Amino acid sequence: MLRLFDPDLAARVERAFGIHISRSPSALAAPAFAAAAAGEHVLATIAVGAEVLAVVRLQVAPGCRVQGHIVAELEAASGSRILLLDGGDGPTWRPPGTTRLAAGAVLVAVIPRGELGRFLAWTETTVPTAGNPRP
């Protein structure tokens, strides 16, 4: 076992010595730290190779950008996958892309590390200002 802090060095050691798995503790800890800073939305982080995914639980806020849109639009906009949708009539695992998102629906999704902000922007209500109208 060798402790490496640089993800690039960890990848080079993996290739040079034919090691099938190498991990940088810093690279693994960073998403968990960021998830804790993001608050209650992030349930877990998962390292998949060099990528880090976040598992999040959010509620569709009334009047938010995604309300009335379909699951496929939210997934495409954020690079996410909706795993669970509970619109009040019971949970649906991996809902069809054509499912409409209603206010109050609870989502559990897997999101690439850098897309949490975009996902939140779609699901939370923002108050438009005169100089910053909502799209």
Backbone as JSON Lines, residues from 0, in Angstrom:
{"i":0,"aa":"M","n":[0.85,-1.17,0.0],"ca":[0.0,0.0,0.0],"c":[0.89,1.23,0.0]}
{"i":1,"aa":"L","n":[0.55,2.16,-0.85],"ca":[1.3,3.39,-0.98],"c":[0.31,4.54,-0.92]}
{"i":2,"aa":"R","n":[0.58,5.52,-0.06],"ca":[-0.32,6.66,0.09],"c":[0.1,7.77,-0.87]}
{"i":3,"aa":"L","n":[-0.78,8.08,-1.83],"ca":[-0.51,9.11,-2.83],"c":[-1.57,10.2,-2.71]}
{"i":4,"aa":"F","n":[-1.14,11.44,-2.72],"ca":[-2.08,12.55,-2.57],"c":[-2.47,13.18,-3.9]}
{"i":5,"aa":"D","n":[-1.7,12.98,-4.92],"ca":[-1.94,13.59,-6.22],"c":[-2.65,12.58,-7.12]}
{"i":6,"aa":"P","n":[-3.86,12.9,-7.6],"ca":[-4.58,11.95,-8.47],"c":[-3.82,11.61,-9.75]}
{"i":7,"aa":"D","n":[-3.09,12.58,-10.31],"ca":[-2.32,12.31,-11.53],"c":[-1.19,11.33,-11.25]}
{"i":8,"aa":"L","n":[-0.5,11.51,-10.13],"ca":[0.57,10.6,-9.74],"c":[0.0,9.21,-9.48]}
{"i":9,"aa":"A","n":[-1.16,9.14,-8.83],"ca":[-1.8,7.85,-8.57],"c":[-2.09,7.13,-9.88]}
{"i":10,"aa":"A","n":[-2.58,7.85,-10.88],"ca":[-2.88,7.24,-12.18],"c":[-1.6,6.77,-12.87]}
{"i":11,"aa":"R","n":[-0.52,7.56,-12.77],"ca":[0.75,7.16,-13.39],"c":[1.33,5.92,-12.72]}
{"i":12,"aa":"V","n":[1.25,5.85,-11.39],"ca":[1.73,4.67,-10.66],"c":[0.91,3.45,-11.06]}
{"i":13,"aa":"E","n":[-0.38,3.63,-11.19],"ca":[-1.27,2.53,-11.61],"c":[-0.84,1.97,-12.97]}
{"i":14,"aa":"R","n":[-0.6,2.87,-13.92],"ca":[-0.18,2.42,-15.26],"c":[1.21,1.81,-15.25]}
{"i":15,"aa":"A","n":[2.15,2.44,-14.54],"ca":[3.55,1.98,-14.55],"c":[3.71,0.61,-13.92]}
{"i":16,"aa":"F","n":[2.95,0.32,-12.87],"ca":[3.12,-0.94,-12.16],"c":[2.02,-1.96,-12.45]}
{"i":17,"aa":"G","n":[1.12,-1.62,-13.36],"ca":[0.05,-2.55,-13.72],"c":[-0.92,-2.81,-12.57]}
{"i":18,"aa":"I","n":[-1.08,-1.83,-11.7],"ca":[-2.03,-1.95,-10.6],"c":[-3.42,-1.66,-11.15]}
{"i":19,"aa":"H","n":[-4.36,-2.49,-10.8],"ca":[-5.71,-2.32,-11.35],"c":[-6.49,-1.19,-10.68]}
{"i":20,"aa":"I","n":[-6.17,-0.91,-9.43],"ca":[-6.89,0.17,-8.74],"c":[-5.89,0.98,-7.92]}
{"i":21,"aa":"S","n":[-5.9,2.27,-8.11],"ca":[-5.15,3.17,-7.24],"c":[-6.06,4.36,-6.95]}
{"i":22,"aa":"R","n":[-5.99,4.84,-5.74],"ca":[-6.84,5.96,-5.34],"c":[-6.01,6.99,-4.59]}
{"i":23,"aa":"S","n":[-6.34,8.24,-4.79],"ca":[-5.75,9.33,-4.04],"c":[-6.7,9.66,-2.9]}
{"i":24,"aa":"P","n":[-6.27,9.57,-1.63],"ca":[-7.16,9.9,-0.52],"c":[-7.72,11.32,-0.63]}
{"i":25,"aa":"S","n":[-6.9,12.24,-1.09],"ca":[-7.38,13.62,-1.24],"c":[-8.49,13.7,-2.28]}
{"i":26,"aa":"A","n":[-8.3,13.01,-3.39],"ca":[-9.31,13.03,-4.44],"c":[-10.6,12.36,-3.99]}
{"i":27,"aa":"L","n":[-10.49,11.33,-3.16],"ca":[-11.68,10.66,-2.66],"c":[-12.38,11.48,-1.58]}
{"i":28,"aa":"A","n":[-11.61,12.18,-0.76],"ca":[-12.19,12.96,0.33],"c":[-12.8,14.27,-0.14]}
{"i":29,"aa":"A","n":[-12.26,14.86,-1.2],"ca":[-12.73,16.16,-1.66],"c":[-14.23,16.18,-1.97]}
{"i":30,"aa":"P","n":[-14.78,15.21,-2.7],"ca":[-16.21,15.25,-2.98],"c":[-17.05,15.12,-1.71]}
{"i":31,"aa":"A","n":[-16.62,14.3,-0.78],"ca":[-17.36,14.15,0.47],"c":[-17.37,15.47,1.24]}
{"i":32,"aa":"F","n":[-16.24,16.15,1.23],"ca":[-16.14,17.45,1.9],"c":[-17.06,18.45,1.21]}
{"i":33,"aa":"A","n":[-17.02,18.47,-0.12],"ca":[-17.89,19.39,-0.88],"c":[-19.36,19.05,-0.66]}
{"i":34,"aa":"A","n":[-19.67,17.76,-0.58],"ca":[-21.05,17.35,-0.35],"c":[-21.53,17.83,1.01]}
{"i":35,"aa":"A","n":[-20.67,17.72,2.02],"ca":[-21.04,18.2,3.35],"c":[-21.29,19.71,3.32]}
{"i":36,"aa":"A","n":[-20.5,20.43,2.56],"ca":[-20.66,21.88,2.45],"c":[-21.94,22.23,1.7]}
{"i":37,"aa":"A","n":[-22.35,21.36,0.76],"ca":[-23.55,21.62,-0.04],"c":[-24.82,21.42,0.78]}
{"i":38,"aa":"G","n":[-24.71,20.75,1.89],"ca":[-25.86,20.59,2.78],"c":[-26.53,19.25,2.66]}
{"i":39,"aa":"E","n":[-27.8,19.25,3.02],"ca":[-28.55,18.02,3.16],"c":[-28.91,17.35,1.85]}
{"i":40,"aa":"H","n":[-28.73,18.02,0.73],"ca":[-29.13,17.46,-0.55],"c":[-28.32,16.22,-0.93]}
{"i":41,"aa":"V","n":[-27.06,16.18,-0.59],"ca":[-26.18,15.1,-1.04],"c":[-26.24,13.94,-0.05]}
{"i":42,"aa":"L","n":[-26.68,12.79,-0.55],"ca":[-26.78,11.59,0.28],"c":[-25.46,10.83,0.32]}
{"i":43,"aa":"A","n":[-24.74,10.83,-0.81],"ca":[-23.49,10.07,-0.9],"c":[-22.69,10.55,-2.1]}
{"i":44,"aa":"T","n":[-21.41,10.25,-2.09],"ca":[-20.57,10.46,-3.27],"c":[-19.97,9.11,-3.64]}
{"i":45,"aa":"I","n":[-19.8,8.9,-4.93],"ca":[-19.29,7.63,-5.44],"c":[-18.16,7.92,-6.42]}
{"i":46,"aa":"A","n":[-16.99,7.31,-6.18],"ca":[-15.87,7.44,-7.11],"c":[-15.98,6.32,-8.13]}
{"i":47,"aa":"V","n":[-16.01,6.7,-9.41],"ca":[-16.08,5.73,-10.5],"c":[-14.9,6.04,-11.41]}
{"i":48,"aa":"G","n":[-13.82,5.3,-11.24],"ca":[-12.6,5.63,-11.97],"c":[-12.14,7.0,-11.54]}
{"i":49,"aa":"A","n":[-11.89,7.87,-12.5],"ca":[-11.45,9.22,-12.19],"c":[-12.62,10.17,-11.95]}
{"i":50,"aa":"E","n":[-13.84,9.71,-12.23],"ca":[-15.03,10.54,-12.06],"c":[-15.6,10.38,-10.66]}
{"i":51,"aa":"V","n":[-16.28,11.43,-10.2],"ca":[-16.97,11.39,-8.92],"c":[-18.43,11.77,-9.16]}
{"i":52,"aa":"L","n":[-19.33,10.95,-8.64],"ca":[-20.75,11.19,-8.79],"c":[-21.36,11.49,-7.42]}
{"i":53,"aa":"A","n":[-22.38,12.32,-7.41],"ca":[-23.11,12.62,-6.17],"c":[-24.51,12.02,-6.28]}
{"i":54,"aa":"V","n":[-24.97,11.41,-5.2],"ca":[-26.35,10.93,-5.12],"c":[-27.08,11.97,-4.29]}
{"i":55,"aa":"V","n":[-28.1,12.6,-4.88],"ca":[-28.79,13.7,-4.22],"c":[-30.28,13.41,-4.09]}
{"i":56,"aa":"R","n":[-30.87,14.04,-3.08],"ca":[-32.31,13.97,-2.87],"c":[-32.82,15.41,-2.8]}
{"i":57,"aa":"L","n":[-33.74,15.74,-3.69],"ca":[-34.26,17.1,-3.77],"c":[-35.77,17.08,-3.97]}
{"i":58,"aa":"Q","n":[-36.39,18.18,-3.62],"ca":[-37.81,18.35,-3.87],"c":[-37.98,19.43,-4.94]}
{"i":59,"aa":"V","n":[-38.89,19.19,-5.87],"ca":[-39.19,20.17,-6.91],"c":[-39.99,21.3,-6.26]}
{"i":60,"aa":"A","n":[-39.4,22.48,-6.2],"ca":[-40.05,23.62,-5.56],"c":[-41.14,24.19,-6.46]}
{"i":61,"aa":"P","n":[-42.24,24.65,-5.86],"ca":[-43.29,25.29,-6.66],"c":[-42.72,26.51,-7.39]}
{"i":62,"aa":"G","n":[-43.02,26.61,-8.69],"ca":[-42.56,27.74,-9.49],"c":[-41.13,27.64,-9.97]}
{"i":63,"aa":"C","n":[-40.47,26.5,-9.73],"ca":[-39.08,26.37,-10.17],"c":[-39.01,26.13,-11.68]}
{"i":64,"aa":"R","n":[-37.83,26.21,-12.19],"ca":[-37.59,26.13,-13.63],"c":[-38.02,24.79,-14.23]}
{"i":65,"aa":"V","n":[-37.89,23.7,-13.5],"ca":[-38.16,22.37,-14.05],"c":[-39.64,21.97,-13.92]}
{"i":66,"aa":"Q","n":[-40.39,22.67,-13.11],"ca":[-41.8,22.31,-12.93],"c":[-42.52,22.31,-14.27]}
{"i":67,"aa":"G","n":[-43.22,21.21,-14.57],"ca":[-43.94,21.07,-15.83],"c":[-43.1,20.48,-16.95]}
{"i":68,"aa":"H","n":[-41.79,20.45,-16.77],"ca":[-40.92,19.84,-17.78],"c":[-40.88,18.33,-17.55]}
{"i":69,"aa":"I","n":[-40.25,17.62,-18.46],"ca":[-40.18,16.17,-18.33],"c":[-38.81,15.74,-17.78]}
{"i":70,"aa":"V","n":[-38.78,14.54,-17.25],"ca":[-37.56,13.98,-16.65],"c":[-36.39,14.05,-17.62]}
{"i":71,"aa":"A","n":[-36.62,13.71,-18.89],"ca":[-35.54,13.7,-19.88],"c":[-34.88,15.06,-20.03]}
{"i":72,"aa":"E","n":[-35.65,16.14,-19.92],"ca":[-35.08,17.49,-20.04],"c":[-34.15,17.81,-18.88]}
{"i":73,"aa":"L","n":[-34.55,17.45,-17.68],"ca":[-33.7,17.68,-16.51],"c":[-32.43,16.85,-16.6]}
{"i":74,"aa":"E","n":[-32.56,15.61,-17.01],"ca":[-31.39,14.74,-17.15],"c":[-30.42,15.28,-18.19]}
{"i":75,"aa":"A","n":[-30.94,15.73,-19.32],"ca":[-30.08,16.27,-20.38],"c":[-29.4,17.57,-19.95]}
{"i":76,"aa":"A","n":[-30.12,18.42,-19.23],"ca":[-29.57,19.71,-18.83],"c":[-28.47,19.58,-17.79]}
{"i":77,"aa":"S","n":[-28.54,18.54,-16.96],"ca":[-27.59,18.42,-15.85],"c":[-26.68,17.21,-15.96]}
{"i":78,"aa":"G","n":[-26.82,16.4,-16.99],"ca":[-26.0,15.2,-17.11],"c":[-26.31,14.19,-16.02]}
{"i":79,"aa":"S","n":[-27.52,14.25,-15.48],"ca":[-27.9,13.4,-14.35],"c":[-28.74,12.22,-14.81]}
{"i":80,"aa":"R","n":[-29.02,11.33,-13.86],"ca":[-29.97,10.24,-14.07],"c":[-30.89,10.23,-12.86]}
{"i":81,"aa":"I","n":[-32.19,10.33,-13.1],"ca":[-33.17,10.28,-12.03],"c":[-33.39,8.82,-11.68]}
{"i":82,"aa":"L","n":[-33.09,8.46,-10.44],"ca":[-33.25,7.08,-9.99],"c":[-34.63,6.83,-9.41]}
{"i":83,"aa":"L","n":[-35.16,7.85,-8.73],"ca":[-36.44,7.7,-8.05],"c":[-37.21,9.0,-8.16]}
{"i":84,"aa":"L","n":[-38.5,8.89,-8.41],"ca":[-39.39,10.05,-8.44],"c":[-40.62,9.71,-7.62]}
{"i":85,"aa":"D","n":[-40.89,10.52,-6.61],"ca":[-42.1,10.34,-5.81],"c":[-42.93,11.6,-5.95]}
{"i":86,"aa":"G","n":[-43.96,11.5,-6.76],"ca":[-44.84,12.64,-7.01],"c":[-46.03,12.69,-6.08]}
{"i":87,"aa":"G","n":[-46.0,11.89,-5.01],"ca":[-47.1,11.89,-4.06],"c":[-47.98,10.66,-4.15]}
{"i":88,"aa":"D","n":[-47.94,9.97,-5.27],"ca":[-48.76,8.76,-5.42],"c":[-47.88,7.5,-5.34]}
{"i":89,"aa":"G","n":[-46.77,7.61,-4.65],"ca":[-45.87,6.48,-4.49],"c":[-44.65,6.64,-5.36]}
{"i":90,"aa":"P","n":[-43.55,6.05,-4.92],"ca":[-42.29,6.21,-5.68],"c":[-42.26,5.39,-6.96]}
{"i":91,"aa":"T","n":[-41.59,5.95,-7.96],"ca":[-41.35,5.26,-9.23],"c":[-39.85,5.19,-9.43]}
{"i":92,"aa":"W","n":[-39.33,3.97,-9.5],"ca":[-37.91,3.79,-9.75],"c":[-37.63,3.98,-11.22]}
{"i":93,"aa":"R","n":[-36.59,4.75,-11.53],"ca":[-36.15,5.07,-12.89],"c":[-37.33,5.45,-13.77]}
{"i":94,"aa":"P","n":[-37.97,6.59,-13.46],"ca":[-39.17,7.01,-14.19],"c":[-38.87,7.23,-15.67]}
{"i":95,"aa":"P","n":[-39.86,6.99,-16.53],"ca":[-39.67,7.22,-17.96],"c":[-39.32,8.69,-18.22]}
{"i":96,"aa":"G","n":[-38.56,8.93,-19.27],"ca":[-38.14,10.29,-19.62],"c":[-39.29,11.22,-19.93]}
{"i":97,"aa":"T","n":[-40.44,10.67,-20.26],"ca":[-41.6,11.48,-20.61],"c":[-42.43,11.9,-19.4]}
{"i":98,"aa":"T","n":[-42.03,11.48,-18.2],"ca":[-42.76,11.82,-16.98],"c":[-42.63,13.3,-16.68]}
{"i":99,"aa":"R","n":[-43.74,13.99,-16.45],"ca":[-43.74,15.42,-16.11],"c":[-43.41,15.6,-14.64]}
{"i":100,"aa":"L","n":[-42.65,16.64,-14.35],"ca":[-42.23,16.94,-12.99],"c":[-43.16,17.99,-12.39]}
{"i":101,"aa":"A","n":[-43.79,17.64,-11.29],"ca":[-44.74,18.53,-10.63],"c":[-44.14,19.08,-9.35]}
{"i":102,"aa":"A","n":[-44.65,20.24,-8.93],"ca":[-44.21,20.84,-7.67],"c":[-44.45,19.86,-6.53]}
{"i":103,"aa":"G","n":[-43.47,19.78,-5.64],"ca":[-43.58,18.89,-4.49],"c":[-43.01,17.51,-4.72]}
{"i":104,"aa":"A","n":[-42.76,17.14,-5.97],"ca":[-42.19,15.83,-6.25],"c":[-40.8,15.73,-5.64]}
{"i":105,"aa":"V","n":[-40.47,14.55,-5.14],"ca":[-39.16,14.31,-4.57],"c":[-38.35,13.47,-5.56]}
{"i":106,"aa":"L","n":[-37.13,13.91,-5.81],"ca":[-36.23,13.23,-6.75],"c":[-35.02,12.68,-6.01]}
{"i":107,"aa":"V","n":[-34.58,11.52,-6.43],"ca":[-33.26,11.02,-6.04],"c":[-32.53,10.81,-7.36]}
{"i":108,"aa":"A","n":[-31.38,11.45,-7.48],"ca":[-30.66,11.42,-8.76],"c":[-29.17,11.21,-8.54]}
{"i":109,"aa":"V","n":[-28.52,10.72,-9.59],"ca":[-27.06,10.61,-9.62],"c":[-26.58,11.71,-10.56]}
{"i":110,"aa":"I","n":[-25.66,12.54,-10.05],"ca":[-25.21,13.72,-10.78],"c":[-23.7,13.75,-10.83]}
{"i":111,"aa":"P","n":[-23.1,14.09,-11.98],"ca":[-21.65,14.3,-12.02],"c":[-21.23,15.4,-11.06]}
{"i":112,"aa":"R","n":[-20.04,15.29,-10.55],"ca":[-19.53,16.17,-9.48],"c":[-19.8,17.64,-9.73]}
{"i":113,"aa":"G","n":[-19.54,18.15,-10.91],"ca":[-19.64,19.58,-11.16],"c":[-21.03,20.07,-11.52]}
{"i":114,"aa":"E","n":[-22.04,19.21,-11.53],"ca":[-23.36,19.6,-12.01],"c":[-24.38,19.87,-10.91]}
{"i":115,"aa":"L","n":[-23.99,19.76,-9.63],"ca":[-24.94,19.97,-8.54],"c":[-25.56,21.36,-8.6]}
{"i":116,"aa":"G","n":[-24.77,22.37,-8.86],"ca":[-25.28,23.73,-8.94],"c":[-26.33,23.89,-10.02]}
{"i":117,"aa":"R","n":[-26.09,23.3,-11.18],"ca":[-27.06,23.38,-12.29],"c":[-28.35,22.65,-11.91]}
{"i":118,"aa":"F","n":[-28.21,21.49,-11.27],"ca":[-29.37,20.71,-10.86],"c":[-30.2,21.5,-9.85]}
{"i":119,"aa":"L","n":[-29.53,22.12,-8.88],"ca":[-30.23,22.94,-7.89],"c":[-30.92,24.13,-8.54]}
{"i":120,"aa":"A","n":[-30.27,24.74,-9.52],"ca":[-30.85,25.89,-10.22],"c":[-32.15,25.49,-10.93]}
{"i":121,"aa":"W","n":[-32.24,24.28,-11.4],"ca":[-33.45,23.82,-12.09],"c":[-34.56,23.46,-11.11]}
{"i":122,"aa":"T","n":[-34.22,23.0,-9.89],"ca":[-35.23,22.47,-8.98],"c":[-35.63,23.42,-7.86]}
{"i":123,"aa":"E","n":[-34.86,24.49,-7.64],"ca":[-35.19,25.43,-6.58],"c":[-35.83,26.68,-7.16]}
{"i":124,"aa":"T","n":[-36.65,27.33,-6.36],"ca":[-37.31,28.55,-6.78],"c":[-36.35,29.72,-6.63]}
{"i":125,"aa":"T","n":[-36.24,30.52,-7.68],"ca":[-35.46,31.75,-7.6],"c":[-36.41,32.91,-7.86]}
{"i":126,"aa":"V","n":[-36.15,34.0,-7.2],"ca":[-36.99,35.17,-7.38],"c":[-36.38,36.02,-8.48]}
{"i":127,"aa":"P","n":[-37.08,36.2,-9.61],"ca":[-36.52,37.02,-10.68],"c":[-36.46,38.49,-10.29]}
{"i":128,"aa":"T","n":[-35.42,39.15,-10.76],"ca":[-35.3,40.58,-10.55],"c":[-35.42,41.28,-11.89]}
{"i":129,"aa":"A","n":[-35.59,42.6,-11.88],"ca":[-35.76,43.34,-13.13],"c":[-34.57,43.15,-14.06]}
{"i":130,"aa":"G","n":[-33.35,43.11,-13.49],"ca":[-32.15,42.95,-14.32],"c":[-31.77,41.53,-14.58]}
{"i":131,"aa":"N","n":[-32.48,40.57,-13.96],"ca":[-32.12,39.16,-14.1],"c":[-33.39,38.33,-14.21]}
{"i":132,"aa":"P","n":[-34.11,38.42,-15.34],"ca":[-35.35,37.64,-15.48],"c":[-35.04,36.16,-15.57]}
{"i":133,"aa":"R","n":[-35.99,35.37,-15.1],"ca":[-35.83,33.91,-15.15],"c":[-35.99,33.43,-16.58]}
{"i":134,"aa":"P","n":[-35.15,32.49,-17.02],"ca":[-35.29,31.97,-18.39],"c":[-36.54,31.14,-18.54]}
